[in-house]
Amino acid sequence: MPVSEPLPHFVDDLLGYLHETHPTHAALDGIHVHDDLLEDLSRHGIDAETRALSGYLRRLDAIDPAGLTEIERLEHKMLGASLRGRMFELEEVRTWERNPQYYADIIASSLAGQALFTHAPVADRARRVLSKLRQTPRVIQAARDNIKDPPGIFVKVGIETMRGALKFIDHDLPRAFSSLDDMHLLGDLADAQLEASQAVASYIEYLETDVAPRARASFRLGRERFEQKLKWEEGITIPVDRLLTIALRELNATQAAFRQLAEKIHGGNALETWAKVKSEHPQPGQLVHVAREQAEAVKTFLERQPIISVPNGEPVVVAPTPEFYRWSFASMWTPGPFESKPTKAYYYVTDADPSWPVERQNEYLRDYATPMLWSISIHEVYPGHFLHYQHLRKVDSKVRKSIMFAPGSFVEGWAHYCEQMMVEVGFERQNTGFKLGQLAEALIRLVRVIVGIRLHAEDLSVEQGVRMFRDEAYLEEASARREAERGTFDPTYLVYSVGKLMLLKLRQDYKQQQGKAFSLKTFHDTLLGNGTAPFWLHRQLMLGVDDTGDVIE
């Protein structure tokens, strides 16, 4: 009988392959060996990756779990699901064949990773950007070749994202390397920027004039694919009908709590109260300043309270969102867990576009009302994504450390859980608007569950989704539309609420098991110390139970 391959050897080999095949994500993981490359997104490259993943899955299946440690057996199962999830994406979901935004995101994120993070001297990063710019026309050609019959909504969002990538290439990149004094390198950069810019601009025109008029395909995954995606990528085996029932229950309860608190603040109609609260938003151009003050206030609170460990590290830079990423309200760009030395992290918030009329700017900022911005800052920075990454650096398992295997239900579930947890521990205790903002953010995430499922497993239209976000989560029209459209290309954005509910159930079960010895700080530090993994694995590590049923109350 052949000797079983050691799992650590397999993990090293698989991670090496994934980092080489996905250099953009490798850089976000903190691995910079392939920083001069862009992904090979040609049909040949896609087919080669599918074959390679199949080979890795056969190798993994050949490893006898009986010869593994208890933790290795859990990671063996996690790796199998992750590989099947990647193959499912390539063979069944086929984003590479349906969505031009996929290509825009790769180009922009790959270039931004070199421009924003100071993990290497500026000249070295400029040379890597030069190499990526020269490969950009190849990526654009792959998009032309691969995308033949996309959904119209994907073309719309793809054009917007491509325009953002174009603006980043034309305007942000030159500023990012303004300190460079190598004239030869600057000249090469300028030539490569022009070539990349022309390729992207030409593709935008092609999408507008050729693809958009004939884009008739459906964006829907269908019930079976939707459930398979959740199973392999998130480790969630709860049927979508059950998830929908849970989300509707939680939505009703959260709306009731929201109305009760809103009426308590000002009396009278809850939605009228909420309209008054939303009018207390940062002024145009002030969003970054307010978000920066909030992040500092939350950090100070955490350092003084026994809630979670706050490791020392580089400060967080709060800045306006780059143009290519303006579809996102807010985002956290953190150096990867494998970085050899700490570098700055960036918390981006998307202020109103100064070119808009004043009325439109104020409408936009109403969804950035100060109470809601508190929850966003908690979610993105402390104790959400940024602090999560600080703990992740200390994890000794490569499987549970790498973002290559990280399920969104844990990553986003943790950050969304933090919004509620900070209310529970008394942060801004005297500020009733803070609690109202937290409930408002919870409503948005719960409507995402409902809209995401009904868009892909039922026959909900985007316009009906817009109305749901407007009527049930009380969003302004533009924000409601952005949320509904996101559900078409990000079908599992339900992971925020579902992950939070799974984490709350885990905390409840852990607290019951620990009894009087329970400590919230110990729970949080232990949870994050176990790395990023599906909740079934976290429950095994923290409770010693192998759940096969529901892990949501």
PEBELGI-V906212 format. One record per residue. N is the residue number from 1. SS is DSSP state (H for helix, E for strand, C for the rest). PHI is phi in whole degrees, -180 to 180 (NA if undefined). PSI is psi as a letter, one per 40 degrees, with the letter a starting at -180 (none if undefined). Layout:
# PEBELGI-V906212
N | SS | PHI | PSI
N | SS | PHI | PSI
This chain:
# PEBELGI-V906212
1 | C | NA | h
2 | C | -65 | i
3 | C | -72 | h
4 | C | -68 | h
5 | C | -67 | h
6 | C | -62 | h
7 | H | -61 | d
8 | H | -59 | d
9 | H | -65 | d
10 | H | -62 | d
11 | H | -61 | d
12 | H | -60 | d
13 | H | -66 | d
14 | H | -64 | d
15 | H | -62 | d
16 | H | -60 | d
17 | H | -66 | d
18 | H | -64 | d
19 | H | -66 | d
20 | H | -73 | d
21 | H | -77 | d
22 | C | -125 | g
23 | H | -61 | d
24 | H | -64 | d
25 | H | -73 | d
26 | H | -61 | d
27 | H | -64 | d
28 | H | -69 | d
29 | H | -81 | e
30 | C | 94 | e
31 | C | -108 | h
32 | C | -118 | e
33 | C | -64 | d
34 | C | -113 | f
35 | C | -67 | e
36 | C | -93 | e
37 | C | -113 | i
38 | C | -109 | i
39 | C | -60 | i
40 | C | -89 | g
41 | C | -102 | e
42 | C | -66 | i
43 | H | -59 | d
44 | H | -62 | d
45 | H | -65 | d
46 | H | -63 | d
47 | H | -64 | d
48 | H | -64 | d
49 | H | -66 | d
50 | H | -60 | d
51 | H | -65 | d
52 | H | -64 | d
53 | H | -63 | d
54 | H | -61 | d
55 | H | -66 | d
56 | H | -64 | d
57 | H | -66 | d
58 | H | -64 | d
59 | H | -63 | d
60 | H | -65 | d
61 | H | -64 | d
62 | H | -80 | e
63 | C | -79 | h
64 | C | -76 | h
65 | H | -59 | d
66 | H | -63 | d
67 | H | -93 | e
68 | C | -102 | i
69 | C | -71 | i
70 | H | -60 | d
71 | H | -69 | d
72 | H | -63 | d
73 | H | -64 | d
74 | H | -65 | d
75 | H | -69 | d
76 | H | -59 | d
77 | H | -65 | d
78 | H | -63 | d
79 | H | -65 | d
80 | H | -61 | d
81 | H | -66 | d
82 | H | -63 | d
83 | H | -64 | d
84 | H | -66 | d
85 | H | -64 | d
86 | H | -65 | d
87 | H | -68 | d
88 | H | -62 | d
89 | H | -62 | d
90 | H | -71 | d
91 | H | -95 | d
92 | H | -112 | d
93 | H | -72 | d
94 | C | 58 | f
95 | H | -55 | d
96 | H | -61 | d
97 | H | -103 | e
98 | H | -121 | d
99 | C | -133 | h
100 | C | -65 | d
101 | H | -60 | d
102 | H | -55 | d
103 | H | -74 | d
104 | H | -63 | d
105 | H | -64 | d
106 | H | -62 | d
107 | H | -61 | d
108 | H | -67 | d
109 | H | -65 | d
110 | H | -66 | d
111 | H | -69 | d
112 | H | -64 | d
113 | H | -58 | d
114 | H | -83 | d
115 | H | -77 | d
116 | H | -87 | d
117 | C | -92 | h
118 | C | -96 | f
119 | C | -81 | e
120 | C | -151 | i
121 | C | -56 | i
122 | H | -59 | d
123 | H | -66 | d
124 | H | -64 | d
125 | H | -67 | d
126 | H | -65 | d
127 | H | -67 | d
128 | H | -67 | d
129 | H | -64 | d
130 | H | -56 | d
131 | H | -62 | d
132 | H | -65 | d
133 | H | -62 | d
134 | H | -68 | d
135 | H | -90 | e
136 | H | -59 | d
137 | H | -58 | d
138 | H | -66 | d
139 | H | -66 | d
140 | H | -64 | d
141 | H | -65 | d
142 | H | -62 | d
143 | H | -63 | d
144 | H | -59 | d
145 | H | -73 | d
146 | H | -86 | d
147 | C | -91 | h
148 | C | -115 | d
149 | C | -136 | g
150 | C | -86 | i
151 | E | -66 | i
152 | H | -59 | d
153 | H | -66 | d
154 | H | -68 | d
155 | H | -66 | d
156 | H | -57 | d
157 | H | -68 | d
158 | H | -63 | d
159 | H | -62 | d
160 | H | -61 | d
161 | H | -70 | d
162 | H | -63 | d
163 | H | -62 | d
164 | H | -64 | d
165 | H | -63 | d
166 | H | -63 | d
167 | H | -64 | d
168 | H | -64 | d
169 | H | -64 | d
170 | H | -76 | d
171 | H | -118 | d
172 | H | -77 | d
173 | H | -61 | d
174 | H | -58 | d
175 | H | -68 | d
176 | H | -64 | d
177 | C | -115 | f
178 | C | -68 | d
179 | C | -84 | e
180 | C | -69 | h
181 | C | -117 | e
182 | C | -89 | h
183 | H | -65 | d
184 | H | -65 | d
185 | H | -66 | d
186 | H | -63 | d
187 | H | -65 | d
188 | H | -63 | d
189 | H | -61 | d
190 | H | -62 | d
191 | H | -64 | d
192 | H | -68 | d
193 | H | -62 | d
194 | H | -63 | d
195 | H | -65 | d
196 | H | -65 | d
197 | H | -62 | d
198 | H | -65 | d
199 | H | -65 | d
200 | H | -68 | d
201 | H | -62 | d
202 | H | -64 | d
203 | H | -69 | d
204 | H | -59 | d
205 | H | -62 | d
206 | H | -62 | d
207 | H | -62 | d
208 | H | -70 | d
209 | H | -94 | d
210 | H | -108 | d
211 | H | -80 | d
212 | H | -56 | d
213 | H | -63 | d
214 | H | -114 | e
215 | C | -78 | h
216 | C | -128 | e
217 | E | -69 | i
218 | C | -85 | i
219 | C | -84 | e
220 | C | -70 | h
221 | C | -79 | d
222 | C | 92 | i
223 | H | -58 | d
224 | H | -64 | d
225 | H | -64 | d
226 | H | -60 | d
227 | H | -68 | d
228 | H | -65 | d
229 | H | -61 | d
230 | H | -64 | d
231 | H | -64 | d
232 | H | -79 | d
233 | H | -84 | d
234 | H | -118 | e
235 | C | 71 | f
236 | C | -101 | h
237 | C | -111 | e
238 | C | -70 | h
239 | C | -58 | i
240 | H | -64 | d
241 | H | -63 | d
242 | H | -68 | d
243 | H | -61 | d
244 | H | -65 | d
245 | H | -62 | d
246 | H | -62 | d
247 | H | -64 | d
248 | H | -65 | d
249 | H | -62 | d
250 | H | -67 | d
251 | H | -63 | d
252 | H | -62 | d
253 | H | -67 | d
254 | H | -71 | d
255 | H | -63 | d
256 | H | -64 | d
257 | H | -65 | d
258 | H | -63 | d
259 | H | -63 | d
260 | H | -62 | d
261 | H | -70 | d
262 | H | -62 | d
263 | H | -68 | d
264 | H | -69 | d
265 | H | -70 | d
266 | H | -119 | e
267 | C | 78 | i
268 | C | 79 | a
269 | C | -69 | h
270 | H | -64 | d
271 | H | -71 | d
272 | H | -67 | d
273 | H | -62 | d
274 | H | -64 | d
275 | H | -61 | d
276 | H | -66 | d
277 | H | -62 | d
278 | H | -69 | d
279 | C | -73 | e
280 | C | -90 | g
281 | E | -112 | i
282 | C | -58 | i
283 | C | -73 | i
284 | C | -52 | h
285 | C | 90 | e
286 | C | -107 | e
287 | H | -61 | d
288 | H | -61 | d
289 | H | -61 | d
290 | H | -66 | d
291 | H | -63 | d
292 | H | -63 | d
293 | H | -63 | d
294 | H | -65 | d
295 | H | -59 | d
296 | H | -66 | d
297 | H | -65 | d
298 | H | -66 | d
299 | H | -60 | d
300 | H | -60 | d
301 | H | -61 | d
302 | H | -65 | d
303 | H | -69 | d
304 | H | -101 | e
305 | C | -120 | i
306 | C | -80 | g
307 | C | -113 | d
308 | C | -163 | i
309 | C | -70 | i
310 | C | -118 | g
311 | C | -64 | i
312 | C | -72 | i
313 | C | -177 | a
314 | C | -65 | i
315 | C | -70 | i
316 | E | -89 | h
317 | E | -92 | h
318 | E | -96 | h
319 | E | -150 | i
320 | E | -67 | i
321 | C | -63 | h
322 | C | -60 | i
323 | H | -56 | d
324 | H | -69 | e
325 | H | -115 | e
326 | C | -71 | e
327 | C | -69 | e
328 | C | -96 | h
329 | C | -61 | d
330 | E | -154 | i
331 | E | -155 | i
332 | E | -118 | h
333 | E | -107 | h
334 | C | -117 | h
335 | C | -54 | i
336 | C | -66 | i
337 | C | -66 | e
338 | C | -96 | e
339 | C | -57 | h
340 | C | -77 | d
341 | C | -143 | i
342 | C | -69 | h
343 | C | -133 | i
344 | C | -63 | i
345 | E | -109 | i
346 | E | -125 | h
347 | E | -103 | h
348 | E | -101 | h
349 | E | -124 | i
350 | C | -101 | g
351 | C | -72 | i
352 | C | -63 | i
353 | C | -68 | h
354 | C | -63 | e
355 | C | -80 | e
356 | C | -73 | i
357 | C | -60 | i
358 | H | -56 | d
359 | H | -62 | d
360 | H | -69 | d
361 | H | -60 | d
362 | H | -69 | d
363 | H | -61 | d
364 | H | -60 | d
365 | H | -73 | e
366 | H | -62 | d
367 | C | -84 | e
368 | C | -115 | f
369 | E | -52 | i
370 | H | -51 | d
371 | H | -61 | d
372 | H | -74 | d
373 | H | -64 | d
374 | H | -56 | d
375 | H | -65 | d
376 | H | -65 | d
377 | H | -66 | d
378 | H | -63 | d
379 | H | -62 | d
380 | H | -83 | d
381 | C | -115 | c
382 | C | -117 | h
383 | C | -96 | f
384 | C | -80 | b
385 | H | -58 | d
386 | H | -63 | d
387 | H | -67 | d
388 | H | -56 | d
389 | H | -65 | d
390 | H | -63 | d
391 | H | -72 | d
392 | H | -62 | d
393 | C | -60 | d
394 | C | -92 | e
395 | C | -69 | h
396 | C | -95 | e
397 | C | -95 | h
398 | H | -66 | d
399 | H | -66 | d
400 | H | -93 | e
401 | H | -102 | d
402 | C | -74 | h
403 | H | -72 | e
404 | H | -62 | d
405 | H | -115 | e
406 | C | -78 | h
407 | C | -77 | h
408 | H | -63 | d
409 | H | -63 | d
410 | H | -84 | d
411 | H | -62 | d
412 | H | -79 | d
413 | H | -62 | d
414 | H | -61 | d
415 | H | -64 | d
416 | H | -71 | d
417 | H | -59 | d
418 | H | -60 | d
419 | H | -60 | d
420 | H | -73 | d
421 | H | -60 | d
422 | H | -68 | d
423 | H | -67 | d
424 | H | -61 | d
425 | C | -88 | e
426 | C | 95 | e
427 | C | -66 | h
428 | C | 52 | f
429 | C | -56 | d
430 | C | -83 | e
431 | C | -99 | g
432 | H | -65 | d
433 | H | -64 | d
434 | H | -62 | d
435 | H | -63 | d
436 | H | -64 | d
437 | H | -63 | d
438 | H | -63 | d
439 | H | -66 | d
440 | H | -63 | d
441 | H | -65 | d
442 | H | -64 | d
443 | H | -62 | d
444 | H | -59 | d
445 | H | -66 | d
446 | H | -69 | d
447 | H | -66 | d
448 | H | -58 | d
449 | H | -60 | d
450 | H | -66 | d
451 | H | -66 | d
452 | H | -58 | d
453 | H | -66 | d
454 | H | -73 | d
455 | H | -67 | d
456 | H | -104 | d
457 | H | -107 | e
458 | C | -127 | a
459 | C | -126 | f
460 | C | -60 | h
461 | C | -91 | i
462 | H | -60 | d
463 | H | -64 | d
464 | H | -66 | d
465 | H | -63 | d
466 | H | -58 | d
467 | H | -64 | d
468 | H | -64 | d
469 | H | -65 | d
470 | H | -73 | d
471 | H | -87 | d
472 | H | -101 | d
473 | C | -112 | e
474 | C | 62 | f
475 | C | -85 | i
476 | C | -70 | i
477 | H | -56 | d
478 | H | -64 | d
479 | H | -69 | d
480 | H | -62 | d
481 | H | -67 | d
482 | H | -60 | d
483 | H | -65 | d
484 | H | -65 | d
485 | H | -64 | d
486 | H | -60 | d
487 | H | -61 | d
488 | H | -74 | d
489 | H | -103 | e
490 | C | -127 | g
491 | C | -62 | d
492 | C | -100 | f
493 | C | -75 | e
494 | C | -73 | e
495 | H | -63 | d
496 | H | -62 | d
497 | H | -70 | d
498 | H | -63 | d
499 | H | -63 | d
500 | H | -61 | d
501 | H | -65 | d
502 | H | -67 | d
503 | H | -70 | d
504 | H | -62 | d
505 | H | -66 | d
506 | H | -61 | d
507 | H | -63 | d
508 | H | -61 | d
509 | H | -68 | d
510 | H | -66 | d
511 | H | -63 | d
512 | H | -65 | d
513 | H | -69 | d
514 | H | -79 | d
515 | H | 65 | b
516 | H | -67 | e
517 | H | -80 | e
518 | C | -62 | h
519 | C | -135 | h
520 | H | -62 | d
521 | H | -64 | d
522 | H | -64 | d
523 | H | -60 | d
524 | H | -65 | d
525 | H | -65 | d
526 | H | -67 | d
527 | H | -59 | d
528 | H | -70 | d
529 | H | -67 | d
530 | C | -82 | e
531 | C | 86 | a
532 | C | -95 | h
533 | C | -161 | i
534 | C | -61 | i
535 | H | -66 | d
536 | H | -62 | d
537 | H | -75 | d
538 | H | -61 | d
539 | H | -66 | d
540 | H | -65 | d
541 | H | -69 | d
542 | H | -95 | d
543 | H | -114 | e
544 | C | 74 | f
545 | C | -119 | i
546 | C | -102 | g
547 | C | -73 | h
548 | C | -120 | e
549 | C | -109 | a
550 | C | -65 | i
551 | C | -121 | f
552 | C | -127 | h
553 | C | -66 | none
